[in-house]
């Protein structure tokens, strides 16, 4: 019995030592601004291919090409000005566009092929 108690105590000490070195959300999650840095520096242009991922707007995710007019045709959701914007700016523009058309709260990710 004493051996079992000593074993449990040793296991508890080992676990407590591990908990101090466990990662926290701050150390696990990469900084979003460093991820977006190359995307923020790139201006989208006419004819550019984009991958769009949408959460909260079913059927919107997919591959798109910016039109000669600089607009991104989102099908039943209409068109959004895209040329000259960075990917993060276009994400915000699409989310605002969707909200104005009755789809609030959609989360958008835009990934240009060129970056």
N, CA, C and O atoms as CSV, one atom per row, in Angstrom:
chain,resi,resn,atom,element,x,y,z
A,1,UNK,N,N,0.821,-1.186,0.000
A,1,UNK,CA,C,0.000,0.000,0.000
A,1,UNK,C,C,0.866,1.250,0.000
A,1,UNK,O,O,0.581,2.205,-0.723
A,2,UNK,N,N,1.910,1.249,0.798
A,2,UNK,CA,C,2.806,2.401,0.845
A,2,UNK,C,C,3.457,2.625,-0.503
A,2,UNK,O,O,3.707,3.767,-0.888
A,3,UNK,N,N,3.741,1.535,-1.238
A,3,UNK,CA,C,4.348,1.646,-2.566
A,3,UNK,C,C,3.411,2.311,-3.559
A,3,UNK,O,O,3.842,3.099,-4.401
A,4,UNK,N,N,2.110,1.986,-3.456
A,4,UNK,CA,C,1.122,2.593,-4.347
A,4,UNK,C,C,0.988,4.096,-4.070
A,4,UNK,O,O,0.892,4.904,-4.994
A,5,UNK,N,N,0.984,4.448,-2.798
A,5,UNK,CA,C,0.869,5.860,-2.424
A,5,UNK,C,C,2.105,6.627,-2.906
A,5,UNK,O,O,1.996,7.738,-3.425
A,6,UNK,N,N,3.276,6.018,-2.728
A,6,UNK,CA,C,4.500,6.674,-3.189
A,6,UNK,C,C,4.483,6.827,-4.705
A,6,UNK,O,O,4.934,7.845,-5.231
A,7,UNK,N,N,3.966,5.823,-5.410
A,7,UNK,CA,C,3.858,5.888,-6.875
A,7,UNK,C,C,2.912,6.990,-7.321
A,7,UNK,O,O,3.198,7.717,-8.273
A,8,UNK,N,N,1.782,7.111,-6.630
A,8,UNK,CA,C,0.820,8.172,-6.951
A,8,UNK,C,C,1.409,9.552,-6.678
A,8,UNK,O,O,1.208,10.489,-7.450
A,9,UNK,N,N,2.142,9.664,-5.565
A,9,UNK,CA,C,2.770,10.944,-5.232
A,9,UNK,C,C,3.796,11.317,-6.292
A,9,UNK,O,O,3.887,12.479,-6.688
A,10,UNK,N,N,4.564,10.347,-6.749
A,10,UNK,CA,C,5.573,10.597,-7.781
A,10,UNK,C,C,4.904,11.016,-9.091
A,10,UNK,O,O,5.370,11.934,-9.766
A,11,UNK,N,N,3.809,10.337,-9.447
A,11,UNK,CA,C,3.078,10.682,-10.662
A,11,UNK,C,C,2.504,12.095,-10.570
A,11,UNK,O,O,2.539,12.844,-11.546
A,12,UNK,N,N,1.972,12.464,-9.394
A,12,UNK,CA,C,1.410,13.804,-9.198
A,12,UNK,C,C,2.490,14.864,-9.335
A,12,UNK,O,O,2.249,15.920,-9.919
A,13,UNK,N,N,3.683,14.596,-8.803
A,13,UNK,CA,C,4.784,15.555,-8.927
A,13,UNK,C,C,5.205,15.707,-10.381
A,13,UNK,O,O,5.497,16.812,-10.837
A,14,UNK,N,N,5.235,14.597,-11.106
A,14,UNK,CA,C,5.618,14.658,-12.515
A,14,UNK,C,C,4.608,15.477,-13.308
A,14,UNK,O,O,4.988,16.281,-14.159
A,15,UNK,N,N,3.329,15.277,-13.033
A,15,UNK,CA,C,2.294,16.043,-13.734
A,15,UNK,C,C,2.347,17.523,-13.387
A,15,UNK,O,O,2.139,18.371,-14.255
A,16,UNK,N,N,2.622,17.840,-12.136
A,16,UNK,CA,C,2.686,19.251,-11.756
A,16,UNK,C,C,3.883,19.930,-12.415
A,16,UNK,O,O,3.822,21.114,-12.747
A,17,UNK,N,N,4.961,19.190,-12.602
A,17,UNK,CA,C,6.125,19.760,-13.286
A,17,UNK,C,C,5.800,20.015,-14.743
A,17,UNK,O,O,6.266,21.001,-15.315
A,18,UNK,N,N,5.003,19.138,-15.360
A,18,UNK,CA,C,4.618,19.316,-16.763
A,18,UNK,C,C,3.696,20.509,-16.953
A,18,UNK,O,O,3.774,21.199,-17.970
A,19,UNK,N,N,2.826,20.756,-15.985
A,19,UNK,CA,C,1.846,21.827,-16.159
A,19,UNK,C,C,2.503,23.192,-16.255
A,19,UNK,O,O,1.951,24.091,-16.890
A,20,UNK,N,N,3.672,23.375,-15.640
A,20,UNK,CA,C,4.326,24.675,-15.720
A,20,UNK,C,C,4.950,24.907,-17.089
A,20,UNK,O,O,5.204,26.051,-17.467
A,21,UNK,N,N,5.199,23.837,-17.833
A,21,UNK,CA,C,5.789,24.006,-19.152
A,21,UNK,C,C,4.769,23.826,-20.267
A,21,UNK,O,O,5.134,23.828,-21.442
A,22,UNK,N,N,3.493,23.670,-19.915
A,22,UNK,CA,C,2.443,23.514,-20.915
A,22,UNK,C,C,2.255,24.826,-21.676
A,22,UNK,O,O,2.323,25.904,-21.084
A,23,UNK,N,N,2.019,24.736,-22.981
A,23,UNK,CA,C,1.811,25.964,-23.751
A,23,UNK,C,C,0.498,26.640,-23.386
A,23,UNK,O,O,-0.466,25.982,-22.996
A,24,UNK,N,N,0.473,27.932,-23.514
A,24,UNK,CA,C,-0.733,28.719,-23.285
A,24,UNK,C,C,-1.260,29.167,-24.636
A,24,UNK,O,O,-0.540,29.057,-25.629
A,25,UNK,N,N,-2.479,29.664,-24.715
A,25,UNK,CA,C,-2.975,30.161,-26.003
A,25,UNK,C,C,-2.068,31.225,-26.624
A,25,UNK,O,O,-1.964,31.325,-27.846
A,26,UNK,N,N,-1.412,32.019,-25.771
A,26,UNK,CA,C,-0.521,33.061,-26.295
A,26,UNK,C,C,0.694,32.477,-27.006
A,26,UNK,O,O,1.215,33.081,-27.944
A,27,UNK,N,N,1.146,31.312,-26.564
A,27,UNK,CA,C,2.337,30.724,-27.181
A,27,UNK,C,C,1.990,29.788,-28.325
A,27,UNK,O,O,2.858,29.469,-29.137
A,28,UNK,N,N,0.739,29.338,-28.410
A,28,UNK,CA,C,0.340,28.399,-29.452
A,28,UNK,C,C,-0.165,29.114,-30.693
A,28,UNK,O,O,0.194,28.744,-31.811
A,29,UNK,N,N,-0.993,30.131,-30.508
A,29,UNK,CA,C,-1.628,30.823,-31.628
A,29,UNK,C,C,-0.635,31.793,-32.260
A,29,UNK,O,O,-0.112,32.676,-31.580
A,30,UNK,N,N,-0.369,31.633,-33.581
A,30,UNK,CA,C,0.545,32.588,-34.222
A,30,UNK,C,C,-0.092,33.964,-34.300
A,30,UNK,O,O,-1.315,34.098,-34.288
A,31,UNK,N,N,0.738,34.967,-34.378
A,31,UNK,CA,C,0.231,36.328,-34.448
A,31,UNK,C,C,-0.386,36.573,-35.817
A,31,UNK,O,O,0.275,36.398,-36.841
A,32,UNK,N,N,-1.640,36.973,-35.834
A,32,UNK,CA,C,-2.378,37.147,-37.079
A,32,UNK,C,C,-1.742,38.214,-37.950
A,32,UNK,O,O,-1.711,38.067,-39.172
A,33,UNK,N,N,-1.234,39.281,-37.358
A,33,UNK,CA,C,-0.662,40.362,-38.162
A,33,UNK,C,C,0.547,39.891,-38.960
A,33,UNK,O,O,0.760,40.365,-40.075
A,34,UNK,N,N,1.339,38.980,-38.426
A,34,UNK,CA,C,2.491,38.489,-39.195
A,34,UNK,C,C,2.030,37.578,-40.318
A,34,UNK,O,O,2.670,37.527,-41.369
A,35,UNK,N,N,0.932,36.858,-40.118
A,35,UNK,CA,C,0.381,36.019,-41.186
A,35,UNK,C,C,-0.167,36.887,-42.315
A,35,UNK,O,O,0.009,36.567,-43.490
A,36,UNK,N,N,-0.823,37.974,-41.961
A,36,UNK,CA,C,-1.450,38.844,-42.962
A,36,UNK,C,C,-0.468,39.821,-43.606
A,36,UNK,O,O,-0.832,40.468,-44.588
A,37,UNK,N,N,0.746,39.956,-43.106
A,37,UNK,CA,C,1.679,40.953,-43.624
A,37,UNK,C,C,1.864,40.854,-45.135
A,37,UNK,O,O,1.714,41.871,-45.813
A,38,UNK,N,N,2.185,39.675,-45.709
A,38,UNK,CA,C,2.342,39.624,-47.164
A,38,UNK,C,C,1.027,39.899,-47.893
A,38,UNK,O,O,1.030,40.483,-48.976
A,39,UNK,N,N,-0.096,39.483,-47.304
A,39,UNK,CA,C,-1.396,39.717,-47.928
A,39,UNK,C,C,-1.764,41.193,-47.895
A,39,UNK,O,O,-2.391,41.694,-48.829
A,40,UNK,N,N,-1.387,41.890,-46.841
A,40,UNK,CA,C,-1.714,43.305,-46.706
A,40,UNK,C,C,-0.888,44.161,-47.660
A,40,UNK,O,O,-1.321,45.247,-48.045
A,41,UNK,N,N,0.292,43.689,-48.044
A,41,UNK,CA,C,1.167,44.458,-48.930
A,41,UNK,C,C,0.823,44.252,-50.399
A,41,UNK,O,O,1.274,45.021,-51.248
A,42,UNK,N,N,0.042,43.241,-50.712
A,42,UNK,CA,C,-0.287,42.897,-52.100
A,42,UNK,C,C,-1.615,43.527,-52.508
A,42,UNK,O,O,-2.635,43.307,-51.856
A,43,UNK,N,N,-1.602,44.311,-53.589
A,43,UNK,CA,C,-2.837,44.898,-54.116
A,43,UNK,C,C,-3.422,43.965,-55.172
A,43,UNK,O,O,-2.737,43.578,-56.119
A,44,UNK,N,N,-4.679,43.613,-55.004
A,44,UNK,CA,C,-5.379,42.730,-55.938
A,44,UNK,C,C,-5.621,43.481,-57.238
A,44,UNK,O,O,-5.929,44.673,-57.228
A,45,UNK,N,N,-5.481,42.774,-58.365
A,45,UNK,CA,C,-5.652,43.418,-59.666
A,45,UNK,C,C,-6.642,42.639,-60.535
A,45,UNK,O,O,-6.982,41.497,-60.227
A,46,UNK,N,N,-7.100,43.265,-61.619
A,46,UNK,CA,C,-8.015,42.628,-62.557
A,46,UNK,C,C,-7.376,41.374,-63.130
A,46,UNK,O,O,-6.179,41.352,-63.415
A,47,UNK,N,N,-8.169,40.345,-63.297
A,47,UNK,CA,C,-7.694,39.093,-63.846
A,47,UNK,C,C,-7.048,38.173,-62.827
A,47,UNK,O,O,-6.693,37.042,-63.159
A,48,UNK,N,N,-6.890,38.628,-61.601
A,48,UNK,CA,C,-6.232,37.828,-60.575
A,48,UNK,C,C,-7.160,36.733,-60.045
A,48,UNK,O,O,-8.358,36.945,-59.861
A,49,UNK,N,N,-6.576,35.567,-59.808
A,49,UNK,CA,C,-7.322,34.440,-59.241
A,49,UNK,C,C,-7.282,34.531,-57.719
A,49,UNK,O,O,-6.244,34.816,-57.122
A,50,UNK,N,N,-8.443,34.281,-57.104
A,50,UNK,CA,C,-8.572,34.331,-55.648
A,50,UNK,C,C,-9.295,33.085,-55.158
A,50,UNK,O,O,-10.191,32.568,-55.825
A,51,UNK,N,N,-8.900,32.617,-54.000
A,51,UNK,CA,C,-9.650,31.563,-53.312
A,51,UNK,C,C,-10.372,32.241,-52.164
A,51,UNK,O,O,-9.777,32.971,-51.371
A,52,UNK,N,N,-11.661,31.983,-52.097
A,52,UNK,CA,C,-12.500,32.596,-51.075
A,52,UNK,C,C,-13.059,31.503,-50.181
A,52,UNK,O,O,-13.623,30.523,-50.666
A,53,UNK,N,N,-12.904,31.672,-48.884
A,53,UNK,CA,C,-13.488,30.754,-47.910
A,53,UNK,C,C,-14.447,31.571,-47.063
A,53,UNK,O,O,-14.067,32.578,-46.465
A,54,UNK,N,N,-15.690,31.127,-47.020
A,54,UNK,CA,C,-16.724,31.876,-46.306
A,54,UNK,C,C,-17.378,30.994,-45.258
A,54,UNK,O,O,-17.776,29.862,-45.534
A,55,UNK,N,N,-17.481,31.531,-44.057
A,55,UNK,CA,C,-18.207,30.883,-42.973
A,55,UNK,C,C,-19.447,31.718,-42.709
A,55,UNK,O,O,-19.340,32.914,-42.438
A,56,UNK,N,N,-20.599,31.117,-42.782
A,56,UNK,CA,C,-21.839,31.850,-42.555
A,56,UNK,C,C,-22.492,32.339,-43.830
A,56,UNK,O,O,-23.478,33.074,-43.770
A,57,UNK,N,N,-21.967,31.950,-44.986
A,57,UNK,CA,C,-22.569,32.299,-46.280
A,57,UNK,C,C,-22.434,31.064,-47.169
A,57,UNK,O,O,-21.518,30.956,-47.984
A,58,UNK,N,N,-23.368,30.146,-46.986
A,58,UNK,CA,C,-23.307,28.857,-47.667
A,58,UNK,C,C,-23.265,29.007,-49.191
A,58,UNK,O,O,-24.053,29.746,-49.780
A,59,UNK,N,N,-22.341,28.300,-49.800
A,59,UNK,CA,C,-22.217,28.313,-51.254
A,59,UNK,C,C,-21.308,29.390,-51.798
A,59,UNK,O,O,-21.089,29.448,-53.008
A,60,UNK,N,N,-20.773,30.241,-50.950
A,60,UNK,CA,C,-19.914,31.336,-51.417
A,60,UNK,C,C,-18.453,30.917,-51.572
A,60,UNK,O,O,-17.741,31.473,-52.409
A,61,UNK,N,N,-18.002,29.959,-50.792
A,61,UNK,CA,C,-16.602,29.526,-50.868
A,61,UNK,C,C,-16.296,28.974,-52.255
A,61,UNK,O,O,-17.121,28.299,-52.871
A,62,UNK,N,N,-15.088,29.276,-52.731
A,62,UNK,CA,C,-14.679,28.753,-54.033
A,62,UNK,C,C,-13.574,29.579,-54.649
A,62,UNK,O,O,-13.006,30.465,-54.010
A,63,UNK,N,N,-13.274,29.275,-55.908
A,63,UNK,CA,C,-12.256,29.984,-56.673
A,63,UNK,C,C,-12.924,31.042,-57.539
A,63,UNK,O,O,-13.944,30.785,-58.178
A,64,UNK,N,N,-12.341,32.232,-57.552
A,64,UNK,CA,C,-12.894,33.367,-58.291
A,64,UNK,C,C,-11.790,34.048,-59.083
A,64,UNK,O,O,-10.605,33.882,-58.793
A,65,UNK,N,N,-12.196,34.818,-60.091
A,65,UNK,CA,C,-11.276,35.649,-60.865
A,65,UNK,C,C,-11.835,37.066,-60.863
A,65,UNK,O,O,-13.019,37.274,-61.127
A,66,UNK,N,N,-10.973,38.047,-60.561
A,66,UNK,CA,C,-11.395,39.444,-60.560
A,66,UNK,C,C,-11.639,39.854,-62.013
A,66,UNK,O,O,-10.786,39.638,-62.874
A,67,UNK,N,N,-12.793,40.439,-62.282
A,67,UNK,CA,C,-13.165,40.832,-63.630
A,67,UNK,C,C,-12.334,41.993,-64.161
A,67,UNK,O,O,-11.609,42.655,-63.419
A,68,UNK,N,N,-12.459,42.220,-65.463
A,68,UNK,CA,C,-11.740,43.333,-66.109
A,68,UNK,C,C,-12.162,44.677,-65.534
A,68,UNK,O,O,-11.411,45.651,-65.588
A,69,UNK,N,N,-13.379,44.721,-64.981
A,69,UNK,CA,C,-13.880,45.953,-64.372
A,69,UNK,C,C,-13.368,46.144,-62.941
A,69,UNK,O,O,-13.698,47.133,-62.287
A,70,UNK,N,N,-12.550,45.179,-62.454
A,70,UNK,CA,C,-11.999,45.277,-61.109
A,70,UNK,C,C,-12.930,44.775,-60.024
A,70,UNK,O,O,-12.631,44.901,-58.837
A,71,UNK,N,N,-14.057,44.206,-60.426
A,71,UNK,CA,C,-15.038,43.712,-59.457
A,71,UNK,C,C,-14.953,42.192,-59.329
A,71,UNK,O,O,-14.553,41.490,-60.258
A,72,UNK,N,N,-15.335,41.717,-58.174
A,72,UNK,CA,C,-15.407,40.291,-57.908
A,72,UNK,C,C,-16.877,39.913,-57.947
A,72,UNK,O,O,-17.666,40.401,-57.138
A,73,UNK,N,N,-17.253,39.046,-58.884
A,73,UNK,CA,C,-18.637,38.621,-59.037
A,73,UNK,C,C,-18.904,37.469,-58.082
A,73,UNK,O,O,-18.359,36.377,-58.244
A,74,UNK,N,N,-19.741,37.716,-57.093
A,74,UNK,CA,C,-20.060,36.725,-56.073
A,74,UNK,C,C,-21.360,35.984,-56.375
A,74,UNK,O,O,-21.989,35.434,-55.471
A,75,UNK,N,N,-21.758,35.970,-57.634
A,75,UNK,CA,C,-22.974,35.263,-58.030
A,75,UNK,C,C,-24.209,35.910,-57.454
A,75,UNK,O,O,-24.420,37.110,-57.629
A,76,UNK,N,N,-25.031,35.132,-56.767
A,76,UNK,CA,C,-26.309,35.639,-56.232
A,76,UNK,C,C,-26.126,36.740,-55.194
A,76,UNK,O,O,-27.089,37.425,-54.851
A,77,UNK,N,N,-24.899,36.923,-54.685
A,77,UNK,CA,C,-24.629,37.972,-53.696
A,77,UNK,C,C,-24.237,39.298,-54.346
A,77,UNK,O,O,-24.084,40.302,-53.650
A,78,UNK,N,N,-24.074,39.316,-55.658
A,78,UNK,CA,C,-23.726,40.551,-56.351
A,78,UNK,C,C,-22.226,40.707,-56.560
A,78,UNK,O,O,-21.464,39.749,-56.434
A,79,UNK,N,N,-21.819,41.922,-56.881
A,79,UNK,CA,C,-20.416,42.217,-57.163
A,79,UNK,C,C,-19.827,43.140,-56.103
A,79,UNK,O,O,-20.523,43.961,-55.505
A,80,UNK,N,N,-18.510,42.978,-55.889
A,80,UNK,CA,C,-17.784,43.788,-54.914
A,80,UNK,C,C,-16.541,44.336,-55.589
A,80,UNK,O,O,-15.857,43.603,-56.303
A,81,UNK,N,N,-16.231,45.620,-55.378
A,81,UNK,CA,C,-14.982,46.189,-55.885
A,81,UNK,C,C,-13.814,45.477,-55.218
A,81,UNK,O,O,-13.759,45.375,-53.992
A,82,UNK,N,N,-12.873,44.981,-56.034
A,82,UNK,CA,C,-11.745,44.223,-55.489
A,82,UNK,C,C,-10.399,44.803,-55.895
A,82,UNK,O,O,-9.459,44.799,-55.100
A,83,UNK,N,N,-10.291,45.306,-57.136
A,83,UNK,CA,C,-9.003,45.791,-57.633
A,83,UNK,C,C,-8.490,46.938,-56.775
A,83,UNK,O,O,-9.229,47.867,-56.448
A,84,UNK,N,N,-7.218,46.858,-56.420
A,84,UNK,CA,C,-6.581,47.890,-55.611
A,84,UNK,C,C,-6.634,47.620,-54.115
A,84,UNK,O,O,-5.917,48.255,-53.343
A,85,UNK,N,N,-7.482,46.675,-53.701
A,85,UNK,CA,C,-7.576,46.337,-52.284
A,85,UNK,C,C,-6.576,45.240,-51.920
A,85,UNK,O,O,-6.168,44.456,-52.777
A,86,UNK,N,N,-6.192,45.190,-50.668
A,86,UNK,CA,C,-5.408,44.070,-50.167
A,86,UNK,C,C,-6.390,42.951,-49.807
A,86,UNK,O,O,-7.597,43.184,-49.749
A,87,UNK,N,N,-5.886,41.751,-49.566
A,87,UNK,CA,C,-6.762,40.633,-49.184
A,87,UNK,C,C,-7.536,40.940,-47.902
A,87,UNK,O,O,-8.744,40.707,-47.865
A,88,UNK,N,N,-6.887,41.459,-46.838
A,88,UNK,CA,C,-7.666,41.782,-45.634
A,88,UNK,C,C,-8.741,42.852,-45.884
A,88,UNK,O,O,-9.825,42.786,-45.304
A,89,UNK,N,N,-8.443,43.829,-46.739
A,89,UNK,CA,C,-9.437,44.858,-47.063
A,89,UNK,C,C,-10.611,44.249,-47.820
A,89,UNK,O,O,-11.766,44.597,-47.572
A,90,UNK,N,N,-10.308,43.327,-48.754
A,90,UNK,CA,C,-11.369,42.677,-49.523
A,90,UNK,C,C,-12.221,41.785,-48.613
A,90,UNK,O,O,-13.437,41.707,-48.790
A,91,UNK,N,N,-11.601,41.122,-47.653
A,91,UNK,CA,C,-12.362,40.314,-46.689
A,91,UNK,C,C,-13.392,41.180,-45.978
A,91,UNK,O,O,-14.550,40.788,-45.837
A,92,UNK,N,N,-12.967,42.359,-45.531
A,92,UNK,CA,C,-13.873,43.278,-44.839
A,92,UNK,C,C,-14.957,43.798,-45.778
A,92,UNK,O,O,-16.118,43.922,-45.386
A,93,UNK,N,N,-14.572,44.104,-47.031
A,93,UNK,CA,C,-15.536,44.620,-48.005
A,93,UNK,C,C,-16.602,43.570,-48.329
A,93,UNK,O,O,-17.782,43.902,-48.444
A,94,UNK,N,N,-16.196,42.318,-48.474
A,94,UNK,CA,C,-17.163,41.253,-48.768
A,94,UNK,C,C,-18.084,41.036,-47.571
A,94,UNK,O,O,-19.294,40.889,-47.743
A,95,UNK,N,N,-17.530,41.015,-46.371
A,95,UNK,CA,C,-18.361,40.830,-45.176
A,95,UNK,C,C,-19.385,41.963,-45.041
A,95,UNK,O,O,-20.543,41.712,-44.707
A,96,UNK,N,N,-18.969,43.201,-45.298
A,96,UNK,CA,C,-19.893,44.340,-45.236
A,96,UNK,C,C,-20.947,44.243,-46.338
A,96,UNK,O,O,-22.120,44.540,-46.108
A,97,UNK,N,N,-20.532,43.832,-47.521
A,97,UNK,CA,C,-21.432,43.653,-48.656
A,97,UNK,C,C,-22.503,42.609,-48.324
A,97,UNK,O,O,-23.687,42.820,-48.585
A,98,UNK,N,N,-22.075,41.481,-47.745
A,98,UNK,CA,C,-23.015,40.426,-47.378
A,98,UNK,C,C,-23.965,40.891,-46.278
A,98,UNK,O,O,-25.159,40.591,-46.320
A,99,UNK,N,N,-23.445,41.617,-45.301
A,99,UNK,CA,C,-24.277,42.121,-44.206
A,99,UNK,C,C,-25.351,43.063,-44.737
A,99,UNK,O,O,-26.492,43.031,-44.276
A,100,UNK,N,N,-24.989,43.903,-45.708
A,100,UNK,CA,C,-25.951,44.840,-46.291
A,100,UNK,C,C,-27.034,44.120,-47.086
A,100,UNK,O,O,-28.104,44.678,-47.331
A,101,UNK,N,N,-26.757,42.886,-47.488
A,101,UNK,CA,C,-27.716,42.106,-48.269
A,101,UNK,C,C,-28.367,40.995,-47.442
A,101,UNK,O,O,-28.881,40.021,-47.991
A,102,UNK,N,N,-28.338,41.153,-46.120
A,102,UNK,CA,C,-29.071,40.236,-45.264
A,102,UNK,C,C,-28.313,39.019,-44.765
A,102,UNK,O,O,-28.927,38.086,-44.246
A,103,UNK,N,N,-26.995,39.006,-44.908
A,103,UNK,CA,C,-26.194,37.898,-44.381
A,103,UNK,C,C,-25.163,38.466,-43.407
A,103,UNK,O,O,-23.973,38.517,-43.716
A,104,UNK,N,N,-25.626,38.894,-42.228
A,104,UNK,CA,C,-24.695,39.466,-41.254
A,104,UNK,C,C,-23.865,38.376,-40.574
A,104,UNK,O,O,-24.281,37.221,-40.493
A,105,UNK,N,N,-22.704,38.760,-40.097
A,105,UNK,CA,C,-21.875,37.847,-39.324
A,105,UNK,C,C,-21.058,36.869,-40.126
A,105,UNK,O,O,-20.407,36.001,-39.545
A,106,UNK,N,N,-21.065,36.976,-41.451
A,106,UNK,CA,C,-20.248,36.068,-42.267
A,106,UNK,C,C,-18.773,36.392,-42.058
A,106,UNK,O,O,-18.382,37.556,-41.973
A,107,UNK,N,N,-17.970,35.346,-41.978
A,107,UNK,CA,C,-16.518,35.503,-41.837
A,107,UNK,C,C,-15.887,35.068,-43.153
A,107,UNK,O,O,-16.196,33.996,-43.673
A,108,UNK,N,N,-15.015,35.893,-43.680
A,108,UNK,CA,C,-14.454,35.696,-45.010
A,108,UNK,C,C,-12.940,35.620,-44.941
A,108,UNK,O,O,-12.304,36.368,-44.199
A,109,UNK,N,N,-12.366,34.711,-45.720
A,109,UNK,CA,C,-10.915,34.643,-45.904
A,109,UNK,C,C,-10.653,34.691,-47.405
A,109,UNK,O,O,-11.273,33.957,-48.174
A,110,UNK,N,N,-9.730,35.560,-47.818
A,110,UNK,CA,C,-9.354,35.701,-49.221
A,110,UNK,C,C,-7.883,35.367,-49.361
A,110,UNK,O,O,-7.039,35.908,-48.647
A,111,UNK,N,N,-7.583,34.471,-50.289
A,111,UNK,CA,C,-6.193,34.083,-50.533
A,111,UNK,C,C,-5.866,34.241,-52.015
A,111,UNK,O,O,-6.300,33.433,-52.836
A,112,UNK,N,N,-5.107,35.274,-52.360
A,112,UNK,CA,C,-4.691,35.464,-53.748
A,112,UNK,C,C,-3.693,34.378,-54.165
A,112,UNK,O,O,-2.889,33.919,-53.354
A,113,UNK,N,N,-3.755,33.976,-55.433
A,113,UNK,CA,C,-2.795,32.992,-55.960
A,113,UNK,C,C,-1.398,33.566,-56.046
A,113,UNK,O,O,-0.419,32.829,-55.932
A,114,UNK,N,N,-1.288,34.884,-56.247
A,114,UNK,CA,C,-0.008,35.519,-56.512
A,114,UNK,C,C,0.884,35.636,-55.283
A,114,UNK,O,O,2.099,35.777,-55.424
A,115,UNK,N,N,0.320,35.581,-54.093
A,115,UNK,CA,C,1.099,35.811,-52.871
A,115,UNK,C,C,1.699,34.518,-52.379
A,115,UNK,O,O,2.391,34.507,-51.361
